[in-house]
Amino acid sequence: MSTEEGEYSGHPRKVVTDENIKKIHKMILNGRKLNLNEIADTLKISTERVHHIIYEYLGMRKPCVKRVPRELTFEQKQRRVDDSKQCLKMIKHNKPEFLHRYVTMAQT
């Protein structure tokens, strides 16, 4: 037995690096429907580390199918308010046209 630290095979010990954080962020923004396994396989790191990076370092969560930031910025909140006001104007102006454009009928 030795107390010396030797060479290890496999993945490096530290995978939470700025480079990996940037790669994961870019992958999520380019394809929000990626799952943890796909990201982990691409970067050759564990799904646990991918999960940790997404939730702790990028501050994102997955409420449904796509990942979104945990908290919206002021600009994002204001954009939602502006979009909602615009939709309300469209409803008041021409309700049938609005419903035709924005309400879809699906089997589910």
N, C-alpha and C positions, 0 to 999 in steps of 0.2 A: 504494500500500500504506500501511496505517496501523497504528500500534502501539496505537491507542486501541481499547478494547473496545466493540464496537457491539452493537446489538440483534440478537438471534437469534430466528428463528422456530422454532416447535416446542415441545418440552417444556423445562421449566426444568432447569437444570444439576443442582440438588440435589434428588433425589427421596427420599433416605433421610432422612425427617423423622419426628418422633415421631407426627405425624398419620397418615402412611402406614403406619408400623409398627403402630399401633393398629388401623387399618382392615384390614390384612392379617391380623393376629391374630384379629380378630373374624370375618372371612370364613372363616378356617380352622376356627375353633371351631364356626361355624354350619353349614358344609358341608365336611367334611373330604375329600370326594372331588373338590374343585375342583383343576384343574391350573393350572400356572404361567401358561399363555396366557390362561385365563379371568380370573385375578386381574389380570394385566397389562392386559388389555383393559378391565376395569372401572375400574381406577385410571389408565389412560392412561400407564403407565410400561413400561419394557422388562422382558422375562422375566428377563434377567440380574439386574436390580435386585431383582425380586421374589424370585428365588432367593437372592440375597445377604442380603436382609432376613430371610427365613425361616430360613436356616441360621446366619447370624452374629448377628443381633439377637434373634431369637425362640428360638434354640437348638433348632430342631425338625428332624427328618429324616423321611423317608418310607420305612419298611422294606417296606411292601406297598402297600395301597390308600389308607390314611389316614395323616395326619401325626400324629406323637406327639412328646412332648418327648424330647430326647436322653437325659437322666438323670431318673429318678424322684426325687421328694422323699421324705423319710422317711415322711411320712403316706401317700403313695401306695404305697410298699413295704409298710408295715404293713397297709394295706387289702388288698393282694394276699395277704399271709400269712393274715389273718383269713378272707378269702373261701375260700382253699384249705383251711383247717382246717374251715370250715363244710361244704365239699363232702365232705371225708373223713368227717365225722360222718354226713352224709346217706348216704354209701355204706355205712358200717357198719350204719346203722339199717335201711335198706331199699334194697338194691342195685338190684333190678328197677325200682323207681319212679324212682331216680336216673337210671339208664340211659335210661329212657323219656323223662324230661324233658330231659336234657342231651346225649344223643348223637343226632345227626341223621343221616339217611341221604340222601346226595346222589349224583347221577350222576357227579360229578367226584371 
